[in-house]
Amino acid sequence: MSQKASPDNGLIALNLWLFGYGSLIWRPDIDYIERRPAKIHGWTRRFWQGSHDHRGVPDSPGRVVTLVPDPGEYCHGMAYLVDQSVAESTFSQLDHREKNGYERHSVALHFLEDDTSTMGLVYIASQNNHAFLGPAPLAEMVRQIRVSAGPSGRNIDYLLALADALRRLDAEDSHVFELEAAVKDFES
């Protein structure tokens, strides 16, 4: 299981791996040395986090992904190696980007290309945070994703970009693809 990683516990003294499972896959907006497809075990990606600051607004939050514990499952994403010389500024930037309920956790990353592993950091919004929406019926999530928009754009664009990025990774994610299909069915 993961452990919380605080900014002052020495974790940014070396080059660090960062795992992205949402917008970090297609829009990292960080400096990195290397980028590799990876997965983490024991977690599942879900559109259960409210976005009041990126894909929605306070009165009408969008839905973005977080990870929920799910023993025996895994989540595909992208790992980025961050150089120690920019780690402090990079994680300060990411702390601001992920400020709406996300916390850093330490996790084991498994690289898909060569089946090696290492430790890395990931941002997870737990169900105890102020913006956690949790599960909802498919139709309700589709409606919310279709109508929500915020400073970073439309919520539907986030969903479609994530589904596209997962396909490019050759990653299966029934939750994301079911939401994508339902949104596209509604649009047609």
Secondary structure, 3 states (H helix, E strand, C coil): CCEECCCCCCCCCCCEEEEECCHHHHCCCCCCCEEEEEEEEEEEEEEEEEECCCCCECCECEEEEEEEEEEEEEEEEEEEEECHHHHHHHHHHHHHHCCCCEEEEEEEEEECCCCCEEEEEEEEECCCCCCECCCCCHHHHHHHHHHCEECCEEHHHHHHHHHHHHHHCCCCCHHHHHHHHHHHHHHC
